[in-house]
């Protein structure tokens, strides 16, 4: 994972506005090792961490530990500040950690979260449910039915993630004992499509981070998700929904401006594109702006 020295959201995130914990409640962080630069090195010893459990089980190899999800029970907010300090040095992803409050013991909560790691797609194939990624969690909950959401979020009384605007956001949940989540979640085609659409801006951001970070810097980090979400919505309006052309359309918003399509030449050309009378790459060659 390439570490950026120019901007790190964890330096500015601060603490979430937690509701004060009641007697018997525990403060947890759920950390995604895959979004950490060497989790084993940076998170093996955390002051104020009472205990921990991996959602992948115990006795993990170093390689497996570095990509697994880890639950840490913290002593207090000072310990949480310590975790944030580690994140400042080891991650640039706002999905790397979420904060939870639960009355469950560490192992019990890890088991409950582990039960939620698999989801069945409409074609009956199973895949990993990336709810542990703070970037994904809000969108996952938004596509669920009320009944699904109640069952899924029954593991905690508070669940906080850093939103795409790089501020702490509380996800609605209500702890239920015993855990009503007993069967693997099955989602519909509509739910799957909505999840893909909601998370695709992150794919675009990752693409530019890898291929042209200087171009991406034209948009402030906390505004990037919204920028590409709007760009992709406009692209779909003109019939652009395949990966390469969607990326190309997003590139145009960065190089020519977010509303480049308002220019007369582009407006006419994109109408032809909508009618399948031309291709986006051909338009780029024909329009000199």
Buried (B, 14 or more C-beta within 10 A) or exposed (E): EEEEEEEBBBEEBEEBEBEEBEEEBBBBBBBBBBBBBEBBEBBEEBEBBBEBBBBBEEEBEEEBBBBBBBBBBBBEBEBBBBBBBBBBEBBBBBBBBBBBBBBBEBEBBBBBBBBBBEBBBEEEEEEEBBBBBBBBBBBBBEBBEEEBBBBBBBBBBBBBBBBBEBBBBBBEBEBBEEBEBEEEBEBEEEBBEBBEBBBBBBBBBEBBBEEEEEEBBEBEBBEBBEBBBBBBEBBEEBBBEEEEBBBBBBBBBBEBEBEBBEBEBBEEBBEBBEEEEBBBEEBBEEBEE
